[in-house]
Amino acid sequence: MKLGMVAGEASGDLLAGLLMGGLKTRWPDLQALGIGGPQMAAQGFEAWWPSDRLAVHGYAEALKVYRQLVRLRRQLGDRLLAERPDVFIGIDAPDFNLGLEARLKGTGLKTVHFVCPSIWAWRGGRVHRLAASADHVLCLFPFEPELLAHAGVAASYVGHPLADAIPLEVPRTAARAALGLTEQDVVVAVMPGSRRGEIRHIAPAFLRAARLLQAARPDLRCLLPIAPGLRALVEQQVAEAGAQEAVQLVDGRSHEVMAASDVVMVASGTATLEAALFKRPMVIGYRIAWLSWQLMRHMRYQPWVGLPNVLSGEFIVPELLQDALTPEALAAEVLRWLDRPAEGERVAQRFTELHLSLRRDTARAATEAIAKVIGA
């Protein structure tokens, strides 16, 4: 069994790594190649290019590297057509993957897109491009297949692999012990994103908020897990924010940090869902280049951006976007959670319900769907 695969950033790499584990159960001699990251490599993936080549933050940044991305997609397509895998699986990254999938599908290769683009939130017209590109879509959320069916797109709800990977009962005590924390410590996870653009735009506010929190609560511990390859950039941001004494840097181990935390400061994205699955109250923050914001804010169909709020259909955790993302506002929202533990318990119960709804043995369900696509 030979797969072509592309995962475009840390969250896609994580999803692909979990998916590959299930695929290897059915096809032990699985060969997978294309663009991927360390989670995929741990499953034996052959990366022709690293996934961080596609980790672009917003439209403005994408425009700067547009030619390089087009050239990379053409080169990748050429190599995949030479290899002729049994199926190509594009993991998220729709702006890159759908064009590649359309080219491969046009030559008769089977194509699967894993993660339905958020057409229910913004840019709904992408569903027509999806129909032309993918033979089948693997959906993370239960309401998505019906939406796609209206546009003639074959799809399966496979649940979210993180809901399988993250335990229902949060291993808080074990996580704290592993990180050298005590049960009495008050812990805030600081998670400004896993892409370079996110760190440049978002980390300054998060780090200055950590300084304000330390001033307000000297006993508080702020832990910042660093994605692979980003330590130098994060250390630079910490120094510029004067936050060396306010935050403790941790290489990787983001799940342990979330499990150990009392509150999470988190950039909008997959990490917000991870924090919800760890039943943590959170403050969601996001900021992008001004031009990208002007384009995106007019395309939104919903008032929510963070996945926990989108999936709940209401603001159950605060969102601070663009100009509203200030250190003072972040610190105030974190302190509000810390001062009102009963509200945190109510949110944890909502997140437990969400967790149960997304548990589906994703790797098995996705493997079965892929097997049907290729007739294996």
C-alpha positions as CSV (number, residue, x, y, z in Angstrom):
1,M,0.0,0.0,0.0
2,K,1.5,3.3,-1.1
3,L,0.1,6.7,-0.1
4,G,0.9,10.2,-1.2
5,M,0.3,12.6,1.7
6,V,0.7,16.3,2.4
7,A,0.3,17.9,5.8
8,G,0.9,21.6,5.9
9,E,1.7,22.6,9.5
10,A,2.0,21.2,13.1
11,S,-1.7,20.5,13.5
12,G,-1.9,18.7,10.1
13,D,1.3,16.7,11.0
14,L,-0.4,15.6,14.2
15,L,-3.6,14.5,12.5
16,A,-1.6,12.7,9.8
17,G,0.5,10.9,12.3
18,L,-2.5,9.6,14.2
19,L,-4.2,8.6,10.9
20,M,-1.0,6.7,9.8
21,G,-1.1,4.7,13.0
22,G,-4.5,3.3,12.0
23,L,-3.6,2.8,8.4
24,K,-0.6,0.7,9.4
25,T,-2.9,-1.6,11.4
26,R,-4.6,-2.6,8.2
27,W,-1.6,-2.3,5.9
28,P,1.5,-3.1,8.0
29,D,3.9,-2.5,5.0
30,L,2.4,0.9,4.3
31,Q,4.6,3.3,2.4
32,A,3.8,7.0,2.7
33,L,5.6,9.9,1.0
34,G,5.2,13.6,0.2
35,I,5.3,16.5,2.6
36,G,5.1,15.9,6.3
37,G,6.5,16.6,9.8
38,P,8.0,14.8,12.8
39,Q,4.8,13.1,13.9
40,M,4.5,11.5,10.4
41,A,8.2,10.7,10.4
42,A,7.7,8.7,13.6
43,Q,5.3,6.5,11.7
44,G,7.8,5.9,8.9
45,F,6.8,8.7,6.6
46,E,9.2,9.6,3.8
47,A,9.2,13.5,3.7
48,W,10.4,14.9,0.4
49,W,9.9,18.3,1.9
50,P,9.2,19.3,5.5
51,S,5.7,20.4,6.5
52,D,6.8,23.8,7.8
53,R,7.3,24.8,4.1
54,L,3.6,25.3,4.0
55,A,3.1,26.9,7.4
56,V,1.9,30.4,6.2
57,H,0.1,32.8,8.5
58,G,-2.6,34.8,6.7
59,Y,-3.1,36.1,3.2
60,A,-0.4,38.8,3.3
61,E,2.3,36.3,4.2
62,A,1.0,33.8,1.6
63,L,1.3,36.4,-1.1
64,K,5.0,36.9,-0.3
65,V,5.7,33.2,-0.9
66,Y,3.1,32.5,-3.6
67,R,5.5,31.7,-6.4
68,Q,7.5,29.4,-4.2
69,L,4.4,27.5,-3.1
70,V,3.2,27.1,-6.7
71,R,6.6,25.8,-7.8
72,L,6.7,23.4,-4.8
73,R,3.2,22.1,-5.6
74,R,4.2,21.5,-9.3
75,Q,7.3,19.7,-8.3
76,L,5.4,17.6,-5.8
77,G,2.7,16.7,-8.3
78,D,5.4,15.6,-10.8
79,R,7.0,13.3,-8.3
80,L,3.6,11.8,-7.2
81,L,2.6,11.2,-10.8
82,A,5.9,9.4,-11.3
83,E,5.4,7.3,-8.1
84,R,1.6,6.6,-8.8
85,P,0.5,5.9,-5.2
86,D,-2.7,4.0,-4.6
87,V,-4.3,7.1,-3.2
88,F,-3.4,10.7,-2.3
89,I,-4.5,12.1,1.1
90,G,-4.4,15.8,1.6
91,I,-4.4,16.7,5.3
92,D,-6.1,20.1,5.7
93,A,-4.1,23.0,4.0
94,P,-6.9,23.4,1.4
95,D,-5.3,26.3,-0.5
96,F,-2.3,24.1,-1.3
97,N,-3.9,20.6,-1.4
98,L,-7.1,21.1,-3.4
99,G,-5.2,22.3,-6.4
100,L,-2.8,19.4,-6.1
101,E,-5.7,17.0,-5.6
102,A,-7.5,18.3,-8.7
103,R,-4.4,17.7,-10.9
104,L,-3.9,14.1,-9.5
105,K,-7.6,13.3,-9.8
106,G,-7.5,14.4,-13.4
107,T,-5.0,11.7,-14.2
108,G,-7.1,9.0,-12.6
109,L,-5.4,8.9,-9.1
110,K,-7.8,8.5,-6.2
111,T,-7.8,11.5,-3.9
112,V,-9.0,11.9,-0.3
113,H,-9.2,15.2,1.6
114,F,-8.9,14.8,5.4
115,V,-10.6,17.7,7.3
116,C,-13.5,19.4,5.6
117,P,-12.6,23.1,5.0
118,S,-14.6,25.3,7.3
119,I,-17.1,26.2,4.6
120,W,-19.7,26.5,7.4
121,A,-17.7,29.4,8.9
122,W,-16.3,31.3,5.9
123,R,-15.6,31.0,2.2
124,G,-18.5,28.6,1.5
125,G,-17.7,28.7,-2.2
126,R,-14.8,26.4,-1.6
127,V,-17.2,23.5,-1.6
128,H,-17.3,23.5,-5.4
129,R,-13.5,23.4,-5.6
130,L,-13.6,20.5,-3.1
131,A,-16.1,18.6,-5.3
132,A,-13.7,18.9,-8.3
133,S,-10.7,17.9,-6.3
134,A,-11.5,15.1,-3.8
135,D,-13.1,11.7,-4.5
136,H,-13.9,11.5,-0.8
137,V,-13.7,13.8,2.3
138,L,-13.1,12.6,5.8
139,C,-14.9,15.0,8.2
140,L,-14.0,15.7,11.8
141,F,-17.4,17.0,12.9
142,P,-20.8,15.3,12.6
143,F,-22.7,18.1,10.8
144,E,-20.2,18.3,7.9
145,P,-21.2,15.3,5.6
146,E,-24.7,16.6,5.2
147,L,-23.5,20.0,4.2
148,L,-21.1,18.4,1.6
149,A,-23.9,16.1,0.3
150,H,-25.9,19.1,-0.9
151,A,-22.9,20.0,-3.2
152,G,-22.5,16.4,-4.4
153,V,-19.4,15.7,-2.3
154,A,-19.0,12.1,-1.0
155,A,-18.0,12.3,2.7
156,S,-17.7,10.3,5.9
157,Y,-17.8,11.5,9.5
158,V,-14.8,9.9,11.2
159,G,-14.7,11.9,14.4
160,H,-11.6,13.7,15.6
161,P,-8.4,11.7,16.2
162,L,-7.5,14.0,19.1
163,A,-10.7,12.9,20.9
164,D,-9.4,9.3,20.8
165,A,-5.8,10.3,21.7
166,I,-6.6,12.5,24.7
167,P,-8.1,10.7,27.7
168,L,-11.5,11.5,29.0
169,E,-10.1,11.8,32.5
170,V,-7.4,14.5,32.5
171,P,-4.1,13.1,33.9
172,R,-3.5,16.4,35.8
173,T,-1.5,14.9,38.7
174,A,0.8,12.9,36.5
175,A,1.4,15.8,34.1
176,R,2.3,18.1,37.0
177,A,4.7,15.5,38.4
178,A,6.3,15.1,35.0
179,L,6.8,18.9,34.7
180,G,8.1,19.3,38.2
181,L,5.0,21.1,39.5
182,T,3.2,20.6,42.7
183,E,-0.6,20.3,43.3
184,Q,-0.6,23.7,44.9
185,D,1.0,25.5,42.0
186,V,-1.3,27.8,39.9
187,V,-0.4,27.2,36.3
188,V,-1.2,29.0,33.1
189,A,-0.3,27.4,29.7
190,V,0.9,30.0,27.2
191,M,0.4,28.8,23.7
192,P,0.8,31.5,21.0
193,G,0.9,29.2,18.0
194,S,3.1,26.8,16.2
195,R,3.8,28.8,13.0
196,R,6.5,31.5,12.8
197,G,4.0,34.1,11.6
198,E,1.7,33.4,14.5
199,I,4.6,33.7,17.0
200,R,5.6,37.1,15.5
201,H,2.1,38.5,15.6
202,I,0.6,36.8,18.7
203,A,3.5,36.0,21.1
204,P,4.3,39.6,22.1
205,A,0.8,40.1,23.6
206,F,0.8,36.7,25.3
207,L,4.3,37.2,26.8
208,R,3.4,40.7,28.1
209,A,0.2,39.3,29.6
210,A,2.4,36.7,31.4
211,R,4.4,39.6,32.9
212,L,1.2,41.2,34.1
213,L,0.0,37.9,35.6
214,Q,3.2,37.4,37.4
215,A,2.9,40.9,38.9
216,A,-0.6,40.3,40.0
217,R,0.0,36.7,41.3
218,P,3.7,36.2,42.1
219,D,3.1,32.5,42.9
220,L,1.7,31.9,39.4
221,R,3.6,29.7,36.9
222,C,3.4,30.3,33.2
223,L,4.6,27.5,30.9
224,L,5.2,27.9,27.2
225,P,5.6,24.7,25.1
226,I,7.8,25.3,22.1
227,A,7.1,23.5,18.8
228,P,10.1,21.8,17.1
229,G,12.4,24.2,15.4
230,L,11.0,27.4,16.9
231,R,13.1,27.8,20.1
232,A,15.3,30.5,18.8
233,L,12.4,32.6,17.6
234,V,10.5,32.1,20.8
235,E,13.5,33.0,22.9
236,Q,13.9,36.2,20.9
237,Q,10.3,37.1,21.5
238,V,10.7,36.4,25.2
239,A,13.7,38.6,25.4
240,E,12.0,41.5,23.5
241,A,9.0,41.3,25.8
242,G,11.2,41.2,28.9
243,A,9.4,38.0,30.0
244,Q,12.4,35.9,30.9
245,E,11.3,35.7,34.5
246,A,7.6,35.4,33.7
247,V,7.6,32.2,31.5
248,Q,9.2,28.8,31.6
249,L,10.0,27.4,28.2
250,V,9.3,23.7,27.6
251,D,10.4,21.8,24.5
252,G,7.3,20.2,23.1
253,R,5.1,18.4,25.7
254,S,2.2,20.7,24.9
255,H,-0.4,18.1,26.0
256,E,1.4,17.7,29.4
257,V,1.4,21.4,29.8
258,M,-2.3,21.7,29.0
259,A,-3.2,18.8,31.3
260,A,-1.2,20.4,34.2
261,S,-2.7,23.9,33.7
262,D,-5.4,25.8,35.4
263,V,-6.1,28.1,32.5
264,V,-4.8,28.2,28.9
265,M,-3.9,31.3,26.9
266,V,-4.1,29.9,23.3
267,A,-4.0,31.1,19.7
268,S,-7.0,30.2,17.7
269,G,-6.6,26.9,15.8
270,T,-6.4,23.2,16.6
271,A,-4.8,23.9,20.0
272,T,-8.1,25.4,21.2
273,L,-9.8,22.1,20.6
274,E,-6.9,20.3,22.4
275,A,-7.4,22.6,25.4
276,A,-11.1,21.8,25.3
277,L,-10.5,18.1,25.2
278,F,-8.2,18.6,28.3
279,K,-11.3,20.3,29.9
280,R,-9.4,23.5,30.5
281,P,-10.9,27.0,30.7
282,M,-9.1,29.2,28.1
283,V,-8.7,32.6,26.6
284,I,-8.4,32.5,22.8
285,G,-6.4,35.2,21.1
286,Y,-5.5,35.8,17.5
287,R,-3.9,38.5,15.4
288,I,-2.8,38.5,11.7
289,A,-1.5,41.1,9.3
290,W,-3.8,44.1,8.8
291,L,-4.6,43.3,5.1
292,S,-5.3,39.7,5.9
293,W,-7.7,40.7,8.7
294,Q,-9.6,43.2,6.4
295,L,-10.1,40.4,3.9
296,M,-11.1,37.7,6.3
297,R,-13.4,39.6,8.6
298,H,-15.9,40.2,5.8
299,M,-16.0,36.5,4.9
300,R,-17.1,35.2,8.2
301,Y,-20.6,33.6,8.6
302,Q,-20.5,33.2,12.4
303,P,-19.5,35.4,15.3
304,W,-17.2,32.7,16.7
305,V,-13.6,31.9,15.6
306,G,-12.4,29.4,18.3
307,L,-13.4,25.8,17.7
308,P,-14.9,25.3,21.2
309,N,-17.2,28.2,20.6
310,V,-18.0,27.2,17.1
311,L,-18.9,23.6,18.1
312,S,-20.9,24.8,21.1
313,G,-22.7,27.5,19.1
314,E,-22.0,30.2,21.8
315,F,-19.3,32.1,23.5
316,I,-18.4,29.7,26.3
317,V,-14.8,31.0,26.4
318,P,-13.6,34.5,25.5
319,E,-12.1,35.5,22.2
320,L,-9.7,38.4,21.8
321,L,-9.1,39.1,18.1
322,Q,-6.9,41.6,16.3
323,D,-7.0,45.0,18.1
324,A,-8.8,43.4,21.1
325,L,-5.7,41.2,21.7
326,T,-3.9,43.3,24.3
327,P,-1.8,42.1,27.2
328,E,-4.1,43.8,29.7
329,A,-7.3,42.1,28.2
330,L,-5.6,38.7,28.2
331,A,-4.4,39.0,31.8
332,A,-7.8,40.2,32.9
333,E,-9.6,37.2,31.3
334,V,-7.1,34.7,32.8
335,L,-7.5,36.2,36.3
336,R,-11.3,36.0,35.8
337,W,-11.1,32.3,35.3
338,L,-8.8,31.8,38.2
339,D,-11.0,33.9,40.5
340,R,-14.2,32.0,39.5
341,P,-13.4,28.2,39.7
342,A,-17.1,27.3,39.6
343,E,-17.4,28.7,36.1
344,G,-14.4,26.7,35.1
345,E,-16.1,23.5,36.4
346,R,-19.2,24.3,34.3
347,V,-17.1,24.8,31.2
348,A,-15.2,21.5,31.9
349,Q,-18.6,19.7,31.9
350,R,-19.5,21.2,28.5
351,F,-16.1,20.1,27.2
352,T,-16.6,16.6,28.5
353,E,-19.9,16.4,26.4
354,L,-18.0,17.7,23.4
355,H,-15.3,15.2,23.9
356,L,-17.7,12.3,23.9
357,S,-19.4,13.5,20.7
358,L,-16.1,13.6,18.8
359,R,-15.0,10.1,19.9
360,R,-15.3,7.7,17.0
361,D,-12.2,5.6,16.7
362,T,-11.1,8.0,13.9
363,A,-8.2,5.9,12.7
364,R,-10.4,2.8,12.1
365,A,-13.3,4.8,10.6
366,A,-10.9,6.7,8.3
367,T,-9.1,3.5,7.2
368,E,-12.4,1.9,6.3
369,A,-13.5,4.9,4.3
370,I,-10.1,5.0,2.4
371,A,-10.3,1.3,1.7
372,K,-13.7,1.8,0.1
373,V,-12.4,4.6,-2.1
374,I,-9.6,2.5,-3.5
375,G,-11.6,-0.8,-3.5
376,A,-9.1,-2.5,-1.2
